[in-house]
């Protein structure tokens, strides 16, 4: 982990202002997210939070515990999608390549978004990579994610993560029990990430610099179709477009994305070690206050 911390530097293209960070810290305090929380076997944990104001000449970055690594739940599916799209853009295969689902990847017993009509993936189903990508991002489907992790290859995903400077946020696990993991991944540490990396990922999409413009725009299309609107989305006005990926599992609830109402634009990433039921009202209020803060700055 020492190597990770040594490499964890805020990129030089961001500017920081104490007043902006202080305002974000006050918001976190006001909505009661500045505590230390019991995350079960993961121990005592803090949130990780970043906002990047995109309305000035240079991106203005601020946050609270922005370098704190915690379990991101389904948030890290966006890193998997990046590598798949990178490989497609390099001509290794097509979006419409057919893939046969194999057990034990077909883990889902219920749909993550209950009203989404698409059926659960089952052993033997033939689907396209494009279908798997959409299912993984928009419905946060775990079976689709397991299939795509196999297609992409964890070694490849993590080489791309390192090329972007996101050391410590490596994709180490599929979404299944360790007893079904591939050899070498059955004892590996769990996947973690921090708000700084999640926000920087979104900033690169915004700039069309995540791998290349095609990958960036494909990611934006997927994130714009996100079906979960119960977290940061809940605190945004109806006229706002939010391109994002959320995650929730056990003690952990996360959301990260790009907010754009045609005038005000910013990136927001919030990772919490708090159950979805307990934290959703606080995420909604935090989102409202951040939107108001950024709007008032301009």
C-alpha positions as a Markdown table, in Angstrom:
| # | Residue | x | y | z |
|---|---|---|---|---|
| 1 | Unk | 0.0 | 0.0 | 0.0 |
| 2 | Unk | 3.0 | 2.3 | 0.5 |
| 3 | Unk | 3.6 | 2.3 | -3.3 |
| 4 | Unk | -0.1 | 3.2 | -3.8 |
| 5 | Unk | 0.0 | 6.1 | -1.4 |
| 6 | Unk | 3.3 | 7.4 | -2.9 |
| 7 | Unk | 1.7 | 7.4 | -6.4 |
| 8 | Unk | -1.6 | 8.9 | -5.2 |
| 9 | Unk | -1.1 | 12.5 | -6.3 |
| 10 | Unk | -3.6 | 15.1 | -7.4 |
| 11 | Unk | -3.1 | 15.6 | -11.2 |
| 12 | Unk | -1.6 | 19.0 | -12.1 |
| 13 | Unk | -4.4 | 20.0 | -14.4 |
| 14 | Unk | -6.6 | 20.6 | -11.3 |
| 15 | Unk | -6.6 | 23.8 | -9.3 |
| 16 | Unk | -7.6 | 23.9 | -5.6 |
| 17 | Unk | -8.9 | 26.7 | -3.4 |
| 18 | Unk | -9.3 | 26.5 | 0.3 |
| 19 | Unk | -12.7 | 28.3 | 0.2 |
| 20 | Unk | -14.1 | 25.7 | -2.1 |
| 21 | Unk | -12.9 | 22.8 | -0.1 |
| 22 | Unk | -14.1 | 24.5 | 3.2 |
| 23 | Unk | -17.6 | 24.9 | 1.6 |
| 24 | Unk | -17.7 | 21.2 | 0.7 |
| 25 | Unk | -16.4 | 20.2 | 4.1 |
| 26 | Unk | -19.3 | 22.3 | 5.7 |
| 27 | Unk | -21.8 | 20.5 | 3.5 |
| 28 | Unk | -20.5 | 17.1 | 4.5 |
| 29 | Unk | -20.8 | 18.2 | 8.2 |
| 30 | Unk | -24.3 | 19.7 | 7.8 |
| 31 | Unk | -25.7 | 16.4 | 6.3 |
| 32 | Unk | -24.0 | 14.3 | 8.9 |
| 33 | Unk | -21.5 | 12.5 | 6.7 |
| 34 | Unk | -18.3 | 13.5 | 8.5 |
| 35 | Unk | -18.3 | 10.6 | 11.0 |
| 36 | Unk | -16.4 | 7.4 | 11.3 |
| 37 | Unk | -18.8 | 4.5 | 10.5 |
| 38 | Unk | -18.8 | 0.8 | 11.4 |
| 39 | Unk | -18.6 | -1.1 | 8.1 |
| 40 | Unk | -18.7 | -4.6 | 9.7 |
| 41 | Unk | -15.7 | -6.8 | 8.8 |
| 42 | Unk | -14.2 | -3.9 | 6.9 |
| 43 | Unk | -13.8 | -2.1 | 10.2 |
| 44 | Unk | -14.3 | 1.6 | 10.9 |
| 45 | Unk | -14.5 | 3.7 | 7.8 |
| 46 | Unk | -14.9 | 7.3 | 6.5 |
| 47 | Unk | -16.5 | 8.6 | 3.3 |
| 48 | Unk | -14.5 | 9.7 | 0.3 |
| 49 | Unk | -15.9 | 12.8 | -1.5 |
| 50 | Unk | -14.8 | 15.0 | -4.5 |
| 51 | Unk | -16.4 | 17.7 | -6.6 |
| 52 | Unk | -14.8 | 19.2 | -9.7 |
| 53 | Unk | -16.2 | 22.5 | -10.8 |
| 54 | Unk | -16.0 | 22.6 | -14.6 |
| 55 | Unk | -17.3 | 26.1 | -15.2 |
| 56 | Unk | -14.0 | 28.1 | -14.9 |
| 57 | Unk | -11.0 | 28.3 | -17.1 |
| 58 | Unk | -9.4 | 25.4 | -15.2 |
| 59 | Unk | -11.1 | 22.6 | -13.4 |
| 60 | Unk | -11.5 | 23.4 | -9.6 |
| 61 | Unk | -11.1 | 20.4 | -7.4 |
| 62 | Unk | -12.2 | 20.0 | -3.8 |
| 63 | Unk | -13.2 | 17.3 | -1.4 |
| 64 | Unk | -13.2 | 15.5 | 1.9 |
| 65 | Unk | -11.1 | 12.4 | 2.4 |
| 66 | Unk | -10.6 | 12.3 | -1.3 |
| 67 | Unk | -7.8 | 9.8 | -1.2 |
| 68 | Unk | -9.5 | 7.4 | 1.2 |
| 69 | Unk | -9.9 | 4.0 | -0.4 |
| 70 | Unk | -13.1 | 2.1 | 0.4 |
| 71 | Unk | -15.1 | -0.7 | -1.2 |
| 72 | Unk | -17.0 | 0.9 | -4.2 |
| 73 | Unk | -19.6 | -1.9 | -4.7 |
| 74 | Unk | -20.9 | -1.7 | -8.3 |
| 75 | Unk | -19.1 | 1.7 | -9.0 |
| 76 | Unk | -16.1 | -0.2 | -10.3 |
| 77 | Unk | -18.1 | -1.7 | -13.1 |
| 78 | Unk | -17.3 | 1.6 | -14.9 |
| 79 | Unk | -13.6 | 0.7 | -14.9 |
| 80 | Unk | -14.5 | -2.7 | -16.6 |
| 81 | Unk | -16.5 | -0.9 | -19.2 |
| 82 | Unk | -13.6 | 1.4 | -20.0 |
| 83 | Unk | -11.3 | -1.6 | -20.8 |
| 84 | Unk | -13.9 | -3.3 | -22.9 |
| 85 | Unk | -14.5 | -0.2 | -25.0 |
| 86 | Unk | -10.7 | 0.4 | -25.3 |
| 87 | Unk | -10.3 | -3.1 | -26.7 |
| 88 | Unk | -13.1 | -2.6 | -29.2 |
| 89 | Unk | -11.6 | 0.7 | -30.3 |
| 90 | Unk | -8.3 | -1.1 | -30.9 |
| 91 | Unk | -10.2 | -3.5 | -33.3 |
| 92 | Unk | -9.8 | -6.6 | -31.1 |
| 93 | Unk | -13.5 | -7.4 | -31.5 |
| 94 | Unk | -16.8 | -5.7 | -32.1 |
| 95 | Unk | -19.5 | -4.3 | -29.9 |
| 96 | Unk | -21.8 | -6.9 | -31.5 |
| 97 | Unk | -19.5 | -9.9 | -30.9 |
| 98 | Unk | -21.6 | -12.7 | -29.5 |
| 99 | Unk | -20.8 | -14.2 | -26.1 |
| 100 | Unk | -22.1 | -17.3 | -24.4 |
| 101 | Unk | -22.8 | -16.9 | -20.7 |
| 102 | Unk | -21.2 | -19.6 | -18.5 |
| 103 | Unk | -21.8 | -20.5 | -14.9 |
| 104 | Unk | -20.7 | -19.5 | -12.3 |
| 105 | Unk | -20.9 | -16.0 | -13.8 |
| 106 | Unk | -24.7 | -16.0 | -13.8 |
| 107 | Unk | -25.0 | -15.0 | -10.1 |
| 108 | Unk | -28.0 | -12.7 | -10.1 |
| 109 | Unk | -31.2 | -14.1 | -8.6 |
| 110 | Unk | -33.1 | -10.8 | -8.7 |
| 111 | Unk | -32.9 | -7.8 | -11.0 |
| 112 | Unk | -30.9 | -4.9 | -9.4 |
| 113 | Unk | -33.6 | -2.5 | -10.7 |
| 114 | Unk | -36.8 | -4.5 | -10.1 |
| 115 | Unk | -38.9 | -2.8 | -12.8 |
| 116 | Unk | -36.4 | -3.3 | -15.6 |
| 117 | Unk | -38.0 | -5.9 | -18.0 |
| 118 | Unk | -34.8 | -7.5 | -19.2 |
| 119 | Unk | -34.5 | -11.1 | -18.0 |
| 120 | Unk | -31.7 | -12.4 | -15.8 |
| 121 | Unk | -28.7 | -13.9 | -17.6 |
| 122 | Unk | -28.5 | -17.6 | -17.4 |
| 123 | Unk | -25.9 | -20.3 | -18.3 |
| 124 | Unk | -26.0 | -20.9 | -22.0 |
| 125 | Unk | -27.5 | -17.5 | -23.0 |
| 126 | Unk | -26.0 | -16.0 | -26.2 |
| 127 | Unk | -25.8 | -12.2 | -26.0 |
| 128 | Unk | -23.7 | -9.4 | -27.5 |
| 129 | Unk | -20.9 | -7.5 | -25.8 |
| 130 | Unk | -23.0 | -4.3 | -26.3 |
| 131 | Unk | -25.9 | -5.9 | -24.5 |
| 132 | Unk | -23.7 | -6.9 | -21.6 |
| 133 | Unk | -22.2 | -3.4 | -21.3 |
| 134 | Unk | -25.7 | -1.8 | -21.2 |
| 135 | Unk | -26.9 | -4.3 | -18.7 |
| 136 | Unk | -23.8 | -3.9 | -16.5 |
| 137 | Unk | -24.0 | -0.1 | -16.4 |
| 138 | Unk | -27.7 | 0.8 | -16.6 |
| 139 | Unk | -29.1 | -1.9 | -14.4 |
| 140 | Unk | -25.8 | -2.7 | -12.5 |
| 141 | Unk | -26.2 | -6.4 | -13.4 |
| 142 | Unk | -23.6 | -8.5 | -11.6 |
| 143 | Unk | -23.8 | -11.4 | -14.1 |
| 144 | Unk | -23.0 | -9.1 | -17.0 |
| 145 | Unk | -20.1 | -7.6 | -15.0 |
| 146 | Unk | -18.6 | -11.1 | -14.4 |
| 147 | Unk | -18.8 | -11.9 | -18.1 |
| 148 | Unk | -17.2 | -8.6 | -19.1 |
| 149 | Unk | -14.4 | -9.0 | -16.6 |
| 150 | Unk | -13.6 | -12.3 | -18.2 |
| 151 | Unk | -13.7 | -10.8 | -21.7 |
| 152 | Unk | -11.6 | -7.8 | -20.7 |
| 153 | Unk | -9.1 | -9.7 | -18.5 |
| 154 | Unk | -8.2 | -8.2 | -15.1 |
| 155 | Unk | -4.6 | -7.9 | -16.0 |
| 156 | Unk | -5.6 | -5.7 | -19.0 |
| 157 | Unk | -8.0 | -3.6 | -17.0 |
| 158 | Unk | -5.4 | -2.9 | -14.4 |
| 159 | Unk | -2.7 | -2.0 | -16.9 |
| 160 | Unk | -5.1 | 0.6 | -18.2 |
| 161 | Unk | -5.8 | 1.8 | -14.7 |
| 162 | Unk | -2.1 | 2.3 | -14.1 |
| 163 | Unk | -1.6 | 4.1 | -17.4 |
| 164 | Unk | -4.1 | 6.6 | -16.0 |
| 165 | Unk | -2.4 | 6.8 | -12.6 |
| 166 | Unk | -5.2 | 5.1 | -10.7 |
| 167 | Unk | -2.9 | 2.9 | -8.5 |
| 168 | Unk | -4.8 | 1.2 | -5.7 |
| 169 | Unk | -8.1 | 1.1 | -7.6 |
| 170 | Unk | -7.3 | -2.2 | -9.4 |
| 171 | Unk | -10.2 | -4.5 | -10.3 |
| 172 | Unk | -9.3 | -7.6 | -8.3 |
| 173 | Unk | -12.6 | -9.5 | -7.9 |
| 174 | Unk | -15.6 | -10.6 | -9.9 |
| 175 | Unk | -19.1 | -10.3 | -8.3 |
| 176 | Unk | -19.3 | -13.8 | -6.9 |
| 177 | Unk | -18.1 | -15.9 | -4.0 |
| 178 | Unk | -14.4 | -16.5 | -3.6 |
| 179 | Unk | -14.9 | -20.3 | -3.9 |
| 180 | Unk | -15.9 | -19.7 | -7.5 |
| 181 | Unk | -13.1 | -17.3 | -8.3 |
| 182 | Unk | -10.4 | -18.1 | -10.9 |
| 183 | Unk | -7.1 | -19.4 | -9.5 |
| 184 | Unk | -5.0 | -16.5 | -8.1 |
| 185 | Unk | -8.1 | -14.4 | -7.5 |
| 186 | Unk | -9.6 | -16.5 | -4.7 |
| 187 | Unk | -7.4 | -15.0 | -2.0 |
| 188 | Unk | -6.7 | -11.6 | -3.5 |
| 189 | Unk | -7.7 | -8.4 | -1.6 |
| 190 | Unk | -11.1 | -6.9 | -2.4 |
| 191 | Unk | -11.5 | -4.1 | -4.9 |
| 192 | Unk | -11.2 | -0.6 | -3.5 |
| 193 | Unk | -11.2 | 2.9 | -5.0 |
| 194 | Unk | -11.3 | 6.5 | -3.8 |
| 195 | Unk | -13.3 | 9.5 | -4.8 |
| 196 | Unk | -10.3 | 11.2 | -6.4 |
| 197 | Unk | -9.9 | 8.3 | -8.9 |
| 198 | Unk | -13.7 | 8.0 | -9.6 |
| 199 | Unk | -13.9 | 11.8 | -10.2 |
| 200 | Unk | -10.8 | 11.9 | -12.4 |
| 201 | Unk | -12.3 | 9.0 | -14.4 |
| 202 | Unk | -15.5 | 11.2 | -15.0 |
| 203 | Unk | -13.4 | 14.3 | -15.7 |
| 204 | Unk | -11.6 | 12.4 | -18.5 |
| 205 | Unk | -14.9 | 11.3 | -20.0 |
| 206 | Unk | -16.1 | 14.9 | -19.9 |
| 207 | Unk | -12.9 | 16.0 | -21.7 |
| 208 | Unk | -13.2 | 13.2 | -24.3 |
| 209 | Unk | -9.8 | 12.0 | -22.9 |
| 210 | Unk | -10.7 | 8.6 | -21.4 |
| 211 | Unk | -8.6 | 6.5 | -23.8 |
| 212 | Unk | -9.9 | 8.4 | -26.8 |
| 213 | Unk | -13.0 | 10.4 | -27.9 |
| 214 | Unk | -14.9 | 7.3 | -29.1 |
| 215 | Unk | -14.4 | 5.4 | -25.8 |
| 216 | Unk | -15.3 | 8.6 | -23.8 |
| 217 | Unk | -18.5 | 9.2 | -25.8 |
| 218 | Unk | -19.6 | 5.5 | -25.6 |
| 219 | Unk | -19.1 | 5.7 | -21.8 |
| 220 | Unk | -21.1 | 8.9 | -21.6 |
| 221 | Unk | -24.0 | 7.3 | -23.5 |
| 222 | Unk | -24.0 | 4.3 | -21.1 |
| 223 | Unk | -23.8 | 6.5 | -18.0 |
| 224 | Unk | -26.5 | 8.7 | -19.3 |
| 225 | Unk | -28.9 | 5.7 | -19.4 |
| 226 | Unk | -28.4 | 4.9 | -15.7 |
| 227 | Unk | -31.6 | 3.5 | -14.2 |
| 228 | Unk | -30.8 | 4.2 | -10.6 |
| 229 | Unk | -32.0 | 7.7 | -9.7 |
| 230 | Unk | -32.3 | 7.2 | -5.9 |
| 231 | Unk | -29.0 | 8.7 | -4.7 |
| 232 | Unk | -27.2 | 11.9 | -6.0 |
| 233 | Unk | -29.8 | 12.1 | -8.8 |
| 234 | Unk | -32.5 | 12.6 | -6.2 |
| 235 | Unk | -31.1 | 16.0 | -5.2 |
| 236 | Unk | -30.8 | 17.4 | -8.7 |
| 237 | Unk | -33.4 | 19.6 | -10.5 |
| 238 | Unk | -35.4 | 17.8 | -13.2 |
| 239 | Unk | -33.7 | 19.8 | -16.0 |
| 240 | Unk | -30.3 | 18.4 | -15.1 |
| 241 | Unk | -28.6 | 15.5 | -17.1 |
| 242 | Unk | -26.5 | 13.3 | -14.8 |
| 243 | Unk | -24.1 | 10.8 | -16.4 |
| 244 | Unk | -23.3 | 8.4 | -13.6 |
| 245 | Unk | -22.6 | 5.0 | -12.1 |
| 246 | Unk | -23.9 | 4.1 | -8.7 |
| 247 | Unk | -23.2 | 1.2 | -6.4 |
| 248 | Unk | -24.7 | -0.4 | -3.3 |
| 249 | Unk | -23.9 | -3.5 | -1.3 |
| 250 | Unk | -24.1 | -4.3 | 2.4 |
| 251 | Unk | -22.5 | -1.3 | 4.3 |
| 252 | Unk | -21.5 | 0.6 | 1.1 |
| 253 | Unk | -23.4 | 3.1 | -1.0 |
| 254 | Unk | -21.7 | 5.1 | -3.8 |
| 255 | Unk | -22.4 | 7.4 | -6.8 |
| 256 | Unk | -20.2 | 9.3 | -9.2 |
| 257 | Unk | -20.9 | 11.2 | -12.4 |
| 258 | Unk | -21.1 | 14.4 | -14.5 |
| 259 | Unk | -23.8 | 16.9 | -13.8 |
| 260 | Unk | -24.8 | 19.2 | -16.6 |
| 261 | Unk | -27.9 | 21.5 | -16.8 |
| 262 | Unk | -26.7 | 23.3 | -20.0 |
| 263 | Unk | -25.1 | 26.0 | -18.0 |
| 264 | Unk | -23.6 | 24.6 | -14.7 |
| 265 | Unk | -21.3 | 21.6 | -15.1 |
| 266 | Unk | -19.4 | 19.6 | -12.5 |
| 267 | Unk | -18.2 | 16.2 | -11.5 |
| 268 | Unk | -19.2 | 14.7 | -8.2 |
| 269 | Unk | -18.1 | 11.4 | -6.6 |
| 270 | Unk | -19.3 | 10.2 | -3.2 |
| 271 | Unk | -18.3 | 6.9 | -1.7 |
| 272 | Unk | -19.8 | 6.0 | 1.7 |
| 273 | Unk | -19.5 | 3.1 | 4.2 |
| 274 | Unk | -23.2 | 3.5 | 5.1 |
| 275 | Unk | -26.1 | 1.3 | 4.1 |
| 276 | Unk | -28.3 | 2.4 | 1.2 |
| 277 | Unk | -31.4 | 2.8 | 3.4 |
| 278 | Unk | -29.6 | 5.0 | 5.9 |
| 279 | Unk | -27.6 | 7.2 | 3.5 |
| 280 | Unk | -30.0 | 8.0 | 0.7 |
| 281 | Unk | -31.7 | 11.0 | 2.4 |
| 282 | Unk | -28.2 | 12.4 | 3.2 |
| 283 | Unk | -27.0 | 11.9 | -0.3 |
| 284 | Unk | -30.0 | 13.7 | -1.7 |
| 285 | Unk | -29.5 | 16.7 | 0.6 |
| 286 | Unk | -25.7 | 16.8 | -0.1 |
| 287 | Unk | -26.5 | 16.7 | -3.9 |
| 288 | Unk | -28.9 | 19.6 | -3.5 |
| 289 | Unk | -26.4 | 21.7 | -1.6 |
| 290 | Unk | -23.5 | 21.0 | -4.0 |
| 291 | Unk | -25.6 | 22.0 | -7.0 |
| 292 | Unk | -26.5 | 25.3 | -5.2 |
| 293 | Unk | -22.9 | 25.9 | -4.2 |
| 294 | Unk | -21.5 | 25.5 | -7.7 |
| 295 | Unk | -24.4 | 27.5 | -9.2 |
| 296 | Unk | -23.8 | 30.4 | -6.8 |
| 297 | Unk | -20.1 | 30.4 | -7.7 |
| 298 | Unk | -21.0 | 31.4 | -11.2 |
